[in-house]
Amino acid sequence: MQQETMIAFGVSDTSLVNAFSYVFMHASWLHLFINCLCLLLLWHPIKRIYCLRYNSNTRTLSLVLYASAVLAGAVCATSVPTVGMSGCVFFLLGVALMLNPTLRQLKNYVWVLLGTIVQIFFGHSNVPLHLFAFAEGCIYICVREFLYQYTHNTGLFETKEE
């Protein structure tokens, strides 16, 4: 994309419409396609686990997913506008890790770490955005779990009186 086009659709622009459309602005169609594919591959298993765990629909998760990508883009914005589809992907990676913290899952995140290291060396990627969005996903599930335990009387917050 030409630089003028990228800046016109950056999240750092003051237009509110850009905050809702900037996830589709990418450096190439291949990059956008790969991010969309990763998002779809992550969304369906996470949606199933999330709905079973919290006995709810995924409307809240969808809204938090997109809002966190916008927030990560705004916080990690550099002189070049930041795109948010990869923020959505890394948010879902954080959610997946916290929903299913098994040893196998942790081994999968070695690949995420290696990919982040490669991005640092090759550039052309906003590594802080990816890390920030990943942390947002982890924090969201921790807060969601705390609230679920607190509101559903699971016994976690009960004190035993003798």
N, C-alpha and C positions, 0 to 999 in steps of 0.2 A: 504494500500500500504506500501511497505517497504520504509524506510527512504531514501535509496540510489536512489530509483526510483523517489520519490517525489523531491529530490534535483536536480536530473538530468533534470527534466522538469520545474523547477521553473523559474519565470520571472526574477529573479536576476542573472540567468546564462547569459553569454555573447553571446550565440548563438542567432542569429536573428530569427531562426526558432521557438525557444521556445516562443517568444513573440506572435507568431501567433497560437501556438498549446496549450498554457498553460491553456486555459479555459476548456479544456477537462480533465485535471488532477484533480481528486478529491479523497477524502479519501475512498469513496465507490461508487458503482454503483447506489445505492439508492439516495445518495446525488446529483450525477450528473443528474439522472433522474428527481428529484424534481426541481432542478434548471432549467433544460431544459423545463419542463412543465410550470413553472412560467414564463419563458421568452416567450414562445409561447402564453400563456394566456394574457400576457401584450402587446405583440407586435401588435396583430391584431387590437384591439380598438385604440391603440395609433397611429398606422399607418393610420387608417381611419381619425382620428381627425387631425393629422399632415398634411395629404394631402389636406384635405378640408380647413384647416386654411391658409396654405401657398401656396396653388395651385401648389404643386410641388410633385415630386416623393420622395421616402424615401431613395434614395441612400446616400445622405448626412447624414441623421439621422443614417443609418446603419454604415457608416464609423466612425462617431463621437461616436456612441455607443461602438464600439469595441475599438477605440483608447482611450476612457475614461476609459474603464475597464483595459486596459494595463497600462495607466498612474496611475490609482488608485493602481494597483498591485505593480508598481514600487515605488510609493511614500510611500505606507504603508507596504512595504516589511519588514519583521522581519527576524530573523535568520531562520525561516521556510518559504519556498517559499509560495507565496500567489497565490491563484487561482482566475480567473477572471469571471467565469460565474455568480457568485453572484454579482460581480461588475456590470455586464450588467443588471441584474435584478433590482438592486437598482438605477442605472442610469435611467432606464425606469420608476421606481416609481417617481423619481424626475421630469421627463418629464411629466408624467401623472398629477401630482399635479399642475404643472405650466400651462399645456394646459387646464385644467378643474378645476379651483380652487373653487369648490362649497363646501357648508357646508357638504354635504354627503361625498364628496371626503376627506375632512379634517377629518371626523370621521373615515374613513377607515385607515388613517395614525396613528391613535391611536394604531391600531394593529401592525403596523410597529414599533412604539416606544416600545410597550410591548415586541415584539419579540427581539428587540435590547437589552432591559434590561435583558431578559432571557439569551441572548448570553453572556452578560458580566458576569453573575453569573456562568454559566455552562462552560465557556471557550470554547476551541476548535473552535473558530471562530474569524475572523479578523474584529472586530467591526469598527476600524478606516477605513478599506477599504469600508465597507458598507456605512458609513456616508460620506466619501469622494466622493464615486460614486454617492450617492444621491444628494449631493451638486453640483456635476458636471452636473447632469441632470437638476437641477433647474437653474443653471447659464446658461447652453446652451440655454434653452428656453427663458430666459430673454434677452440674447444677440441676439438670432434669432428674437425675437419679435421687439426689438429695430431696428435691421437692416431692417426688413420688413416694419416697420412704416416709416423709413427714406427713403427707396428706392421706396416705392409705393405711395408717395405723399398722405398720408392719412389725412393730416391736423394737425398732432400732432406737427410738427416742424415749422409750419407757424406762422409768427408774423403778427398781425393785425396792419396795419398802418392807422392812422386817419388823 
